[in-house]
Amino acid sequence: MCRDLHSFCFVSFLLIKKQLEIPLIFCKNIVAMKKEKMVLDTSIFVNPASKDSFGRKPTSAFCNFLKMVEKLKNFNFYMPPSVFDELMNFVDRDKIPPRLLVLIHKKPPRKYELQVPAFFLYELVEDARRRIDKGLRIAERGARDSLGKKKVDDIIRKLRHDYRLALRAGTLDSKEDIDLILLAKELK
């Protein structure tokens, strides 16, 4: 579920990047349109797959992105404060000009006023059950491997890697993920 959100964000940012190549005359016409609202996630600046679009390191990726945002007039960019704080753990804030930092609207979702479909909860529980089953199979494989000739440290390293992939990749596993989804729903 979350992987789709990140893919959507990444594709959206590539489209925004492309828009900067549009002639200035056309850009003036875009300004009259209703502003699009985009909710940003930390992963767009720290994920190795997306770093190539904005910069190799999180600080340069975030700064380059903000410089692009500065030129765009038909988009508003939002970030929940929890996600902004998370991003600041990866970014050297002193290297980001203050005039650029204000381009990101820090807005918490209205957690007590938003409603989510019950189907969302069913899907979340079903996803958790599938991942727990995967985790158990990975643990069983690790136990079987330990009976072989492999070194224990290698087995544990592989077990941790596989377990993390099975249980955490592409799922909602933090309050920041929930804040992103709720804010996106609120701003829709």
C-alpha positions as CSV (number, residue, x, y, z in Angstrom):
1,M,0.0,0.0,0.0
2,C,2.7,2.5,1.1
3,R,4.9,1.4,-1.8
4,D,2.2,2.6,-4.2
5,L,2.1,6.0,-2.4
6,H,5.8,6.4,-2.7
7,S,5.7,5.4,-6.4
8,F,2.9,7.9,-6.9
9,C,4.9,10.6,-5.2
10,F,8.0,9.8,-7.2
11,V,6.1,9.9,-10.5
12,S,4.5,13.2,-9.5
13,F,7.8,14.7,-8.7
14,L,9.2,13.6,-12.1
15,L,6.2,15.3,-13.7
16,I,6.9,18.5,-11.7
17,K,10.5,18.4,-12.7
18,K,9.4,18.0,-16.4
19,Q,7.2,21.1,-16.0
20,L,10.2,23.3,-15.3
21,E,11.2,22.7,-18.9
22,I,7.9,24.2,-20.2
23,P,8.3,27.7,-21.8
24,L,7.7,30.6,-19.5
25,I,4.7,31.8,-21.5
26,F,2.9,28.5,-20.8
27,C,3.8,28.7,-17.1
28,K,2.0,32.1,-16.8
29,N,-1.2,30.3,-17.9
30,I,-0.7,27.6,-15.4
31,V,-0.6,30.1,-12.5
32,A,-4.3,31.0,-13.1
33,M,-5.2,27.4,-12.4
34,K,-6.2,26.0,-9.0
35,K,-3.1,25.1,-7.1
36,E,-2.4,21.3,-6.8
37,K,-1.7,20.1,-3.3
38,M,1.1,17.6,-2.8
39,V,2.0,15.8,0.5
40,L,5.7,15.0,0.8
41,D,7.3,12.0,2.4
42,T,10.9,11.7,3.8
43,S,11.6,8.7,1.4
44,I,11.6,11.0,-1.7
45,F,14.8,12.5,-0.4
46,V,16.5,9.5,1.3
47,N,15.4,6.6,-0.9
48,P,18.4,5.5,-3.1
49,A,16.0,5.0,-6.1
50,S,14.8,8.7,-5.9
51,K,18.0,10.4,-4.9
52,D,19.2,10.5,-8.5
53,S,16.3,12.8,-9.4
54,F,17.2,15.5,-6.9
55,G,20.6,14.8,-5.4
56,R,22.8,12.0,-4.1
57,K,22.6,13.0,-0.4
58,P,19.5,13.9,1.5
59,T,20.6,17.5,2.1
60,S,21.3,18.2,-1.5
61,A,18.2,16.3,-2.7
62,F,16.0,18.3,-0.4
63,C,17.7,21.6,-1.2
64,N,17.5,20.9,-5.0
65,F,13.9,19.9,-4.7
66,L,13.1,23.2,-2.8
67,K,14.8,25.2,-5.5
68,M,12.5,23.6,-8.1
69,V,9.5,24.2,-5.9
70,E,10.5,27.9,-5.7
71,K,10.0,28.1,-9.5
72,L,6.6,26.4,-9.4
73,K,3.5,28.6,-8.9
74,N,0.8,26.0,-9.4
75,F,1.7,23.6,-6.5
76,N,1.5,23.8,-2.7
77,F,3.6,21.3,-0.9
78,Y,2.7,20.0,2.5
79,M,4.4,17.9,5.1
80,P,3.1,16.7,8.5
81,P,5.3,18.0,11.3
82,S,6.2,14.4,12.3
83,V,7.5,13.8,8.8
84,F,9.3,17.1,8.6
85,D,11.1,16.2,11.9
86,E,11.9,12.8,10.6
87,L,13.4,14.4,7.4
88,M,15.5,16.8,9.6
89,N,17.2,13.7,11.1
90,F,18.7,13.1,7.6
91,V,19.3,16.7,6.5
92,D,21.7,19.3,7.6
93,R,19.2,22.1,8.2
94,D,21.9,24.8,8.3
95,K,22.6,24.1,4.7
96,I,19.0,24.8,3.6
97,P,18.3,28.5,3.0
98,P,15.4,29.7,5.2
99,R,13.6,31.2,2.2
100,L,13.4,27.7,0.8
101,L,12.3,26.0,4.0
102,V,9.1,28.1,4.2
103,L,8.0,26.7,0.8
104,I,6.9,23.5,2.6
105,H,3.7,24.0,4.6
106,K,4.0,22.0,7.8
107,K,0.4,20.9,8.6
108,P,-0.7,18.2,11.0
109,P,-3.6,16.1,9.9
110,R,-6.9,16.5,11.8
111,K,-6.6,13.1,13.4
112,Y,-9.8,13.4,15.5
113,E,-12.0,14.8,12.8
114,L,-11.1,12.6,9.8
115,Q,-13.0,9.4,8.9
116,V,-11.4,6.5,7.1
117,P,-13.4,3.7,5.4
118,A,-13.7,0.5,7.4
119,F,-12.3,-1.3,4.4
120,F,-9.0,0.4,5.1
121,L,-8.9,-1.3,8.5
122,Y,-9.7,-4.7,7.0
123,E,-7.0,-4.3,4.5
124,L,-4.5,-3.2,7.1
125,V,-5.3,-6.3,9.3
126,E,-5.1,-8.7,6.3
127,D,-1.8,-7.2,5.3
128,A,-0.4,-7.6,8.8
129,R,-1.5,-11.2,8.9
130,R,0.2,-12.0,5.6
131,R,3.4,-10.3,6.8
132,I,3.4,-12.2,10.1
133,D,3.0,-15.5,8.2
134,K,6.0,-14.5,6.0
135,G,8.0,-13.6,9.1
136,L,7.3,-17.0,10.6
137,R,8.4,-18.8,7.4
138,I,11.6,-16.7,7.4
139,A,12.3,-17.6,11.0
140,E,11.8,-21.3,10.2
141,R,14.2,-21.1,7.3
142,G,16.7,-19.4,9.6
143,A,16.4,-22.2,12.2
144,R,16.9,-24.8,9.4
145,D,20.0,-23.0,8.1
146,S,21.4,-22.9,11.6
147,L,21.6,-26.7,11.6
148,G,23.8,-26.6,8.5
149,K,27.4,-25.4,8.2
150,K,26.8,-21.7,7.9
151,K,28.1,-19.2,10.5
152,V,25.6,-18.0,13.1
153,D,26.4,-14.3,12.4
154,D,25.7,-14.8,8.6
155,I,22.4,-16.6,9.4
156,I,21.3,-13.8,11.8
157,R,22.3,-11.1,9.3
158,K,20.3,-12.8,6.5
159,L,17.4,-13.5,8.9
160,R,17.2,-9.8,9.9
161,H,17.4,-8.6,6.3
162,D,14.7,-11.0,5.1
163,Y,12.5,-10.4,8.1
164,R,12.7,-6.6,7.7
165,L,11.8,-6.9,4.0
166,A,8.8,-9.1,4.7
167,L,7.4,-7.2,7.6
168,R,8.2,-3.5,7.0
169,A,8.8,-2.8,3.3
170,G,5.8,-1.3,1.6
171,T,3.5,-1.2,4.6
172,L,2.3,1.4,7.1
173,D,4.7,0.9,10.0
174,S,4.9,4.3,11.6
175,K,2.8,7.2,12.8
176,E,4.5,9.3,10.1
177,D,3.0,7.0,7.4
178,I,-0.4,7.4,9.0
179,D,0.1,11.2,9.2
180,L,0.9,11.3,5.5
181,I,-2.2,9.4,4.5
182,L,-4.5,11.3,6.7
183,L,-3.1,14.7,5.6
184,A,-3.4,13.6,1.9
185,K,-7.1,12.6,2.6
186,E,-7.8,15.9,4.3
187,L,-6.3,18.0,1.5
188,K,-7.8,16.0,-1.4
